[in-house]
Structure formats: C-alpha cells, structure tokens
Amino acid sequence: MKTIKIVIAALRIGAGLALVGMVFLTCADVVGGLFDHPVLGSEEIVGLMAALVLAFGLPLTHIEKGHIGVDLLYRFFPDGMKRIVDIGISLVTGAFFALLTWQSYLYAKEMKAVGLVSPTVQFPVHYVIYGVFCGSLVLAMVIFVELVEGLRGEINE
C-alpha cells in the first residue's frame, strides 16, 4: 500500500496542477475577452484538464473517505453486517473501475491509432484518455487492496 500511496501523491500533484491551470486559463480567457482577444480553445482545454482532475483525484478521495456516503441505515447495522456490506461494495466498485481501466486503455489505443485530436487546438486526445486510465487503474488497485484487507480482517476475527 505504501507504493500506491506514493503514486496517489503524484496523482494529487497532477490534479492540483491541472486545477490551477484551469483557473489561470479561465481567468486569461475572461480578461482576454474583455479586450476582444479570448484564448482560442480555452473551453476545450479546460474540459480536458477537468477530466484529468477528476481521474487523478478519485484515488485520494477514496482513501480519505472524502466521497459522499449514505449511511442512513448502515450506521444501525451490526459490525458483522457492516463488513459484509463493505466487502460487497468493494467487489462491485472494484469490478466497475477494473472495467473502466480496461476500456479506457483500449479507447486510448484506438484514439491514438486513428489520430483523433481536439477540434480547436488539435491536441491529441489519447493523452487525456491515458490519464483517465492511470487514475482508474490506481483506484481499482486501492479498492482491491482494501477488499483483501477486509477479507483478511474477516478471516482473522
């Protein structure tokens, strides 16, 4: 898990840089628009950076339990039932993000092969899709590690 946390720290820095880039680019576009010189393709670039912010931020958010949780009934469950629910949720989300990882990799390869670029600034889109692949891969690994730890805790107790 230590290696994964190092990778997550690097992804956090990448997400932060993309977020700061989104802010500066949006500000530059607004100020440029005031002088009739908006930044060409700013919405396009901000959208691509938003995809990276989301993909790179998910693993850290998951580890810190920063996502929204609905525990209206969950908090009343006995500890054994909570472990079963946690394992079930880990199985479903782990499978989903493993599928997302696999499909985003295949999609990025396909977009690279056909040479798809963004319409205005002609940026190769496959780089962003590979970023989504990396973020979802790390998240799937984190969920898998948590699942194994949950099963070990179930077995040890």
C-alpha positions as CSV (number, residue, x, y, z in Angstrom):
1,M,0.0,0.0,0.0
2,K,3.0,2.3,0.6
3,T,3.9,2.3,-3.2
4,I,0.3,3.0,-4.1
5,K,0.2,6.0,-1.7
6,I,3.3,7.4,-3.4
7,V,1.6,7.1,-6.8
8,I,-1.5,8.7,-5.3
9,A,0.6,11.6,-4.0
10,A,1.9,12.1,-7.6
11,L,-1.6,12.0,-9.0
12,R,-2.7,14.5,-6.4
13,I,0.1,16.9,-7.6
14,G,-1.0,16.3,-11.2
15,A,-4.7,17.0,-10.3
16,G,-3.6,20.2,-8.5
17,L,-1.6,21.4,-11.4
18,A,-4.4,20.8,-13.8
19,L,-6.9,22.6,-11.5
20,V,-4.6,25.6,-11.2
21,G,-4.1,25.5,-15.0
22,M,-7.9,25.5,-15.4
23,V,-8.2,28.6,-13.1
24,F,-5.4,30.5,-14.9
25,L,-6.7,29.7,-18.3
26,T,-10.3,30.6,-17.4
27,C,-9.1,33.9,-16.0
28,A,-6.9,34.6,-19.1
29,D,-9.9,33.9,-21.3
30,V,-12.2,36.2,-19.3
31,V,-9.6,39.0,-19.3
32,G,-8.8,38.5,-22.9
33,G,-12.5,38.5,-23.8
34,L,-12.7,42.0,-22.2
35,F,-10.2,43.2,-24.8
36,D,-11.7,41.2,-27.7
37,H,-8.9,38.6,-27.6
38,P,-10.3,35.5,-25.8
39,V,-8.0,32.5,-25.5
40,L,-8.6,30.2,-28.5
41,G,-9.8,26.8,-27.4
42,S,-9.9,27.6,-23.7
43,E,-13.2,25.7,-23.1
44,E,-11.8,22.7,-24.9
45,I,-8.6,22.7,-22.9
46,V,-10.4,23.3,-19.6
47,G,-12.7,20.3,-20.3
48,L,-9.7,18.1,-21.0
49,M,-8.0,19.3,-17.8
50,A,-11.2,18.7,-15.8
51,A,-11.2,15.0,-16.9
52,L,-7.6,14.8,-15.5
53,V,-8.6,16.5,-12.2
54,L,-11.4,14.0,-11.8
55,A,-9.4,10.9,-12.7
56,F,-6.4,11.9,-10.7
57,G,-8.4,12.9,-7.7
58,L,-10.6,9.8,-7.3
59,P,-8.0,7.5,-5.7
60,L,-7.1,10.1,-3.0
61,T,-10.7,10.9,-2.3
62,H,-11.4,7.2,-1.9
63,I,-8.6,6.6,0.5
64,E,-9.5,9.6,2.6
65,K,-13.2,8.6,2.5
66,G,-14.0,12.0,1.1
67,H,-16.8,10.9,-1.1
68,I,-20.5,11.2,-0.2
69,G,-21.8,8.3,1.8
70,V,-25.4,7.5,2.5
71,D,-25.3,5.7,5.8
72,L,-28.9,6.2,6.9
73,L,-29.4,2.5,7.6
74,Y,-25.8,1.5,7.6
75,R,-25.0,3.0,10.9
76,F,-27.6,0.8,12.6
77,F,-26.1,-2.4,11.2
78,P,-24.1,-4.7,13.5
79,D,-20.4,-4.8,12.8
80,G,-20.6,-8.2,11.0
81,M,-23.2,-6.9,8.6
82,K,-21.2,-3.7,8.0
83,R,-18.2,-5.9,7.0
84,I,-20.3,-7.9,4.6
85,V,-21.7,-4.7,3.0
86,D,-18.2,-3.2,2.8
87,I,-16.9,-6.3,1.0
88,G,-19.9,-6.3,-1.3
89,I,-19.4,-2.6,-2.2
90,S,-15.7,-3.2,-2.7
91,L,-16.4,-6.1,-5.1
92,V,-18.9,-4.0,-7.2
93,T,-16.8,-0.8,-7.3
94,G,-13.6,-2.7,-7.9
95,A,-15.2,-4.6,-10.8
96,F,-16.6,-1.3,-12.2
97,F,-13.2,0.5,-12.0
98,A,-11.3,-2.5,-13.4
99,L,-13.7,-2.5,-16.3
100,L,-13.3,1.3,-16.7
101,T,-9.5,0.9,-16.6
102,W,-9.5,-1.8,-19.3
103,Q,-12.0,0.1,-21.6
104,S,-10.2,3.4,-21.2
105,Y,-6.9,1.8,-22.2
106,L,-8.5,0.2,-25.3
107,Y,-10.2,3.5,-26.1
108,A,-6.9,5.5,-25.8
109,K,-5.1,3.0,-28.0
110,E,-7.9,3.3,-30.6
111,M,-7.9,7.2,-30.5
112,K,-4.1,7.1,-30.9
113,A,-4.3,4.8,-33.8
114,V,-6.9,7.0,-35.7
115,G,-5.0,10.2,-34.7
116,L,-8.0,11.9,-33.0
117,V,-7.2,15.4,-31.9
118,S,-9.3,18.1,-30.2
119,P,-11.2,20.3,-32.7
120,T,-9.7,23.7,-32.0
121,V,-6.2,23.4,-30.6
122,Q,-5.5,20.0,-32.3
123,F,-4.4,18.4,-29.0
124,P,-4.1,14.6,-29.2
125,V,-7.0,13.3,-27.1
126,H,-5.4,9.9,-26.3
127,Y,-3.1,11.6,-23.8
128,V,-6.1,12.6,-21.6
129,I,-7.7,9.2,-22.0
130,Y,-4.4,7.5,-20.9
131,G,-4.6,9.9,-17.9
132,V,-8.1,8.6,-17.1
133,F,-6.7,5.1,-17.5
134,C,-3.9,5.8,-14.9
135,G,-6.3,7.3,-12.4
136,S,-8.8,4.4,-12.7
137,L,-6.0,1.8,-12.5
138,V,-4.8,3.3,-9.2
139,L,-8.3,3.5,-7.9
140,A,-9.0,-0.1,-8.8
141,M,-5.8,-1.2,-7.1
142,V,-6.7,0.7,-4.0
143,I,-10.1,-0.9,-3.9
144,F,-8.6,-4.3,-4.5
145,V,-6.1,-3.8,-1.6
146,E,-9.0,-2.7,0.7
147,L,-11.0,-5.7,-0.3
148,V,-8.1,-8.1,0.5
149,E,-7.6,-6.3,3.8
150,G,-11.4,-6.6,4.5
151,L,-11.3,-10.3,3.8
152,R,-8.2,-10.8,5.9
153,G,-9.9,-8.9,8.8
154,E,-13.0,-11.2,8.4
155,I,-10.8,-14.3,8.4
156,N,-8.6,-13.1,11.4
157,E,-11.5,-12.2,13.6
